[in-house]
Amino acid sequence: MSYFDNKVPPKREDRLNAVIAHQDSICGLARKGKGGKSCLIDDGERGFTQGTICLLLPALAMLNSLPDNVVLLHSALGCGSCTHSQNANVRMGSNARRGKAQDGIWLSTALDETDVISGGEDKLERAIIEADRRYRPASITIVAGCVPGIIGDDIDGVAQRLQPQVSAKLLPVHCEGFKTKIWATAYDAVYHTIGRNLLEEKGVTEHTPQDELEVLREQERLARTVNLMNVSSMGRVDEQELERLLVSLGLEVNVFPVFAHPDSFVKATRAALSISTCPTHDDYFLGYLEERFNVPSIIKHMPIGIENTSLWLRDVAARFGFEGQAERLIAAEEAELKEALEEFRPLFQGKKVFVSAGEFRALATARLLQEIGLEVVGIRSFHHDHFAEVEYEKLAREAKTDYVVDIANVQPFEEANLLNRLKPDLFLGHANGNMTASKLGIPTHVIYNTGLAYIGYRGVYELARRLHRQLLNPAYNRNLAENLRLPYSDAWYQAEPFSYLNTRGRSVNE
Amino acid sequence: MSENFVERARYLCSLGGAAATVTALPGGIPILHSASGCAGNFAWTQNGGSGLQVGGYCGGLTVPSSNIQETEVVFGGEDRLREEITSTLKVMQGGLYVVLTGCVPEVIGDDIFAVVNDFREEGVPIIGAVTGGFRGDSYWGYDLVLQALTKDYVAKGSAKVKGRVNLWGVVPYMDPFWRGNLEGARHLLELLGLEVNSFFTPADTLEGIRAAGSAELNIVLSDLYGQGAAALFREKHGTPFVTTSLPIGVSASEAFLRQVGAALELDPELVQRVIDREKRHYYQILEPLTDCYNDLDLQRYAVVVGDANYAVALTRFLADDLGWLPVLTVVTDRIHENGQPAIAARVEHLASGFSTNVVFESDASQVLGHLNQVWPRAAGQKYYNAFSPAFVLGSSLDRELALQIGAPHLSVSFPVANRAVLDRGYTGFRGGLRLAEDVFGQIVANR
């Protein structure tokens, strides 16, 4: 039985033994990976925690991007208000792809005290019917937050009951935040509903070419069509860079699923190969595409940095027997890029950098930073699972000395303590995650922003160019540090950075 | 307005508003007793709606949070909260800690006060507020924090001090111009010689807030926000309150000064002197705009879309100060029918004699429909009195409407995604000048 036969996907702590609370070092994690055991790290618990995000946020980042889709949050009023910032990405992304800045449409059933007591299913039913009539969307994603998860509303049952009455495809998505601490489960939640609802042909079959030659051409085209799995943290400019590389190998590219039209998802089942750009993102779905539709996939390496981009490209080329062509492309691209980077190297030389983001992105970016001449002195990954083992090995191989790896779902208090000790010259952090380093006066740069280039060979150059710019004048952060303080006590800076790791439950019992 | 959903809600939940309010207090440290994602949701929301302001001393992803999981849902979360508070007191340096609850612990029945009171008894400056998201919106969350301060932080039995007032009704971060608006209103009151406790400006302190019971009057710049707390404050500390609209611009500021002067029985001559001086100043500055106002024909029809504070204050400013024609005023809060007449009455009898049409509508996509009701579309006739030239004064969600009717647009009410706001404010006489600058600036942007 497939996971996709269940209403709800498994959480990643169960499916992948993913962890969010762990202290280690780059060599430590690389060694565990070599022995094939790093997935057996026991997850810890912190006795002090700061707010973070839940799976609802990354799930909405994907769902809000879908054209012609209405997001209907079934929860209390505030869940999903994060869309106010994601909407900027929706506008920018739709402008880059379709030439028009378009706002997303998101709704909330705004469950109140009465609903908490008597259940919210009736309200949800009425909301679906009204949303279908008012907006006439291709799909309505029904996203459950914490409250329906506790009071027991059955969003799948409601969707099934109502589907015959509405023209939009109804897509239930489970995002009950308290149920998983690994918010990468978000990707599984979204892919789960895609897999269950959008991969079958609709009633009307597409035009089938009758002409024999046309049939052959179509077969030939599909034989070299690849699914390029994008992520919501990736802008159009990054997609274009990867498309450029794949097209120059003679491949056709189906970019999927962020900003793809719900009606077009079925195309993914006909491709010759699926290529992941982030293993944290795609493994659940790519496994299903293989198992159910025989679409093979590559899920290794994130094309960030010189080495990783080349490795990623080689893997793809090998599947189609294009190795020679790929080597020539890689050689030319690398030579051109390395020459262009020379301009920035003197300023990077000897500078120490700390990297913080989702695991794969943080590690791939750290490798890129090594390549352009910076020394990585610390990494904070938001979670850990076995997909990243190979990345720890790559980094450990190039590390001058062993350095700290903090597995922490944000938790800036640990980071403030670590940064105060390590005093890096540069910090790269997740969106809404650079404030701590900024107030400590460290030059900072955001590790993803959909308006900026990060991926492929172009991404290396553009990121280097931006870091160079940050280092040329870090006065903004320096001024902050001289005039503001972070809200941590002096005692905290004196304490060990991992003092609260695995203390949960202790202080109460003492 | 839909009965079944809220479209692109222009507010967070009550926990979101409460957390932002505590962050805005001097030395305030919110401690969320909630699921892990609430803080991130608030940070993302402010990023997209509050004029580029996220958090402050302790906001955004820095706030302590118990991050309760399935285990606590089954066994209860009070022990976890106790642990989180204990750790917070060691790690975080603050002047006032405020425990705020999210949906999950409330649905499972955690009693935060049982925990919070233990710490209070040990002398820790900590209070709690029950703010679960299903209780209401972020404006109500602001009210709930003020209620908690009123009950458990403001010292009881203080003697009233003549000329001392508290200033409420502007909600931090929900009003992206909160800092400037509080300072603008504060400045007006200081012109009358009053000593103002505005809770959230750099001039305010926790000592001042603790002594807020000594105020002889609470001034609430809102028909909605802070009303619950002001009533509770009257009951607990014996301080009466007056409700005013947000005093944006010259006409509203004049009325505001008179209303406060009357409530405090100030010398009418003093009030008149202040008004005369400020108006002289205001018109002296406005004077050189006159040529261009006429030559460029800067009078506009307008649609105003905003929360209960802004919708009426902006309409009044456009009609009474600028001489514009705001024909549709959209109030975006979800206000119970009983509460709607008081808000609508604010713009019923404007000094200019112009009258607008007020609707209560939270959904941005429905505003054009309301405009079509108020101002029928052309039906192919040769001579048609068009809704043009027009202006849309609203939020960044109302850009779509502005595009549809071919009008320039300015974001003022939440969400403000497309402006950077630090301490700009529109209250007071000078605030009116700022708003005039911003509105006219949009019209001539391509000049």
Interface residues (C-beta under 8 A of the other chain):
Chain A: G47 F48 T49 Q50 G51 T52 I53 C54 L55 L56 L57 L72 S75 A76 L77 G78 C79 G80 S81 C82 T83 H84 S85 Q86 N87 A88 D103 I105 W106 L107 S108 T109 A110 L111 D112 E113 D115 V116 K123 R126 A127 E130 A131 R134 Y135 C146 V147 I150 I151 G177 F178 K179 K181 W183 N409 V410 P412 F413 A431 N432 G433 M435 T436 L486 P487 Y488 S489 D490 A491 W492 Y500 R504 G505 S507 V508
Chain B: S2 E3 N4 F5 V6 E7 R8 A9 Y11 L12 C13 S14 L15 G16 I29 L32 S34 A35 S36 G37 C38 A39 G40 N41 F42 A43 W44 T45 N47 G48 G49 V54 G55 Y57 C58 G60 L61 T62 V63 P64 S65 S66 N67 I68 Q69 E70 E72 V73 D79 R80 R82 E83 E84 T86 S87 T88 K90 V91 M92 Q93 G94 G102 C103 V104 V107 I108 G132 G133 F134 R135 G136 D137 S138 S365 L397 R399 E400 P415 A417
